[in-house]
Amino acid sequence: MIEELLPDTVVAVEAYGHDEPEHATLYPEEAALVAPAVPKRRREFTVVRACARRAMEKLGVPPQPVLPGERGAPRWPAGLTGSMTHCDGYCAAALVRAADLASLGIDAEPHGPLPEGVLESVSLPGERVRLRELAGTYPAVHWDRLLFSAKESVYKAWFPLTGKWLDFSEADIEILVDPARPSGGTLRAELLVPGPLVGGERRGVLEGRWTVQGGLVATSMTVPHA
């Protein structure tokens, strides 16, 4: 699911269900981080890192620990960049050589409505207007959840390039639907603060893709080089 949202240079590995895939183990320094956590958190932490290490292998990089850095962002091996996501019953990791892509972000969420009151805290007035228009045309999609996921993907692509927090109100996201396949399309995120510098160029707009399938909504954002 995630792979179809990303360029061909990106390697994506995903795991469905609640069973841990074969060889889903943690390095000692990883295990120490989640030792106090509840079993569900430990399982997701383990499985998503198993996905990440499989992606490393596919890129010819020896598997190694994936430890959280500043604000919890994963620290990747030298020469790689990537993103991870997990929700109930699904984990995924996407990695790419840093020479091929400046940054990327992925996110997956259960395809259901956001809890009451959350949309107002994570969206802009103009975004809510567009969501109502989309809901009138395509009522089968939970557009509020899709917008939330897209904002998560924007942040995951933004943070490695800036090292700064990005508030939900600082990115205005437009969701575009593929008329031939209304369960998917593209995303355009206009940053309302100075964008990251990539190769000396200020990026004020990030672009990505989205899909709804298998009870999940998934989004991606990619930042190419110049």
Secondary structure, 3 states (H helix, E strand, C coil): CCHHHCCCCCEEEEEECCCCCCCCCCCHHHHHHHCCCCHHHHHHHHHHHHHHHHHHHHCCCCCCCCCECHHHCECCCCCEEEEEEEECCEEEEEEEECCCCCEEEEEEEECCCCCCCHHHHHCCHHHHHHHHHHHHHCCCCCHHHHHHHHHHHHHHHHHHHHCCCCCHHHEEEEEEEECCEEEEEEEEEEECCCCCEECCEECCEEEEEEEEECCEEEEEEEECCC
